[in-house]
Amino acid sequence: MSDQSRRDTTLLVAARVVRLFAYGFLSVVLALYLTAIGFSAQAVGALLTMTLVGDAGVSLWLTLRADRMGRRRIWMLASVIPTCATFVMLFSPPATMGTFGLAMWMAVGVIGFYSAITLFAVPHLSLGAELTTNYHERSRLFGLRHAAFTLGSILALASMQIFINAEAKGPEATRAAAEGISWLASILMFGMVLFAVWKLRERAEFQNRPIGLPYKAFADVWRNPHARLLIIVTFIESVGSAAIGALTLYVAQYVVGNLGLAPAIILAYMIPSTFSVPMWIPLSRRFGKIRIWIFSMLLTGASFGVMFALPFIAEEATRIWVIVLAAIFAGLAAGCGGTVGPSIQGDVIDYDEYLTGERKEGSYFSVWSFVSKSATGVMLLLTGFVLQASGFMPNVEQTLTAKVAMVSLYSLFPLVCYAIGSAMMIRFKLDETEHARIRVELQRRRVS
């Protein structure tokens, strides 16, 4: 990798850390924040589902336009103001607003924020895939990206602790803390994205490339057999993991019995996820990216599956040990998925160039984003209905039925989804040997 590529990698990673500070805070706090200001579990699920449907629509639009937009940096720049504005909007609703008005305010804010983040994320991912076409160097690049993801989320945990402390003091303190954090995150995000856009340079050979009609790009993605398999696996994985993100704080508060430990539990997941990246890169070289990714899926499913025992453990201390140890192993597995998964996606884009003669990074990452968010939206809606049906009531002791419903969604469902996904990935055949053959042919075409 050249010095220019190393510098661009550093800028991409730094921009992602700051963006994920805001995104991570929103992901772990939003459901709890909505509950704190008066939304029911079913209403929270419906709102988050509507949000992700709208965001998925933006991803679909990007699928049809991403590689015809021109320079990636322009779209990253265009995303920064709406991202910051909607993030502040989310945590600054007027105190006198009625129920319907508050619901509309939050809907606009959440949909706007996630849509603006997608507008940044697709060109950001595309730039990452364009930095290198080396089979294993890609894993290193996306490993750094994953480390940035978890580092930003770890920084968000400190803010989450402030939020949890404020929640104990009442709704007004909760609103004030959330608004202050949103302003700080927006200022940092605005400055870092502007700096990255200013300093980043896009590879000349990837500019002004002939791209077919937008709908043809979508058809090309589906015709690619490797991409089609990854789309299905991505959907299954996203359905399984969505409940994890939505229910972590609920499980900590109502099943484990100690909401104050939620940051420590999430940290037990995030730290191994970040620092295991250097371990997974050499392992992927030795055993192959596909095999090591399948192993990580199985480890993820098993780690969360163990948590089904939580409601049946009498001692709180034992419940804490179980969930922390399971989170550590799940985090180790996530370090592999975040490193190897996007690297394999980059290989699939090379295969598409081999078939069609076109580079369509934006189209591919938009499709994967659309599929992931659609699956997440479906699962969040289901989560809200299941909690409501189980008799869940916020801020009170839960019945065993409600606790079992929570851990079923939190543990057994991910276990089944990751098991199915790993079984399907056995059929994936784009390995290092096949990728090397494709790169040789692509190089031959460029020379001729």
Protein Blocks (a to p, Z undefined) as FASTA:
>chain_A
ZZklmmmmmmmmmmmmmmmmmmmmmmmmmmmmmmmnopafklmmmmmmmmmmmmmmmmmm
mmmmmmmnopfklmmmmmmmmmmmmmmmmmmccfkbcfklmmmmmmmmmmmmmmmmmmmm
mmmmmmmmmmpccfklmmmmmmmmmmmmmmmmmmmmmmmmmmmmmmmnojklmmmmmmmm
mmmmmmmmmmmmmmmmmmpccdfklgoiacddfklmmmmmmmpmklmmmmmmmmmmmmmm
mmmmmmmmmmmmmmnopaklmmmmmmmmmmmmmmmmmmmmmmmmmnopklmmmmmmmmmm
mmmmmmmmmmmpmblklmmmmmmmmmmmmmmmmmmmmmmmmmmmmmmmmmmmmmnopacf
klmmmmmmmmmmmmmmmmmmmmmmmmmmnopaehiacdfklmmmmmmmmmmmmmmmmmmm
mmmmmmpcbdfklmmmmmmmmmmmmmZZ
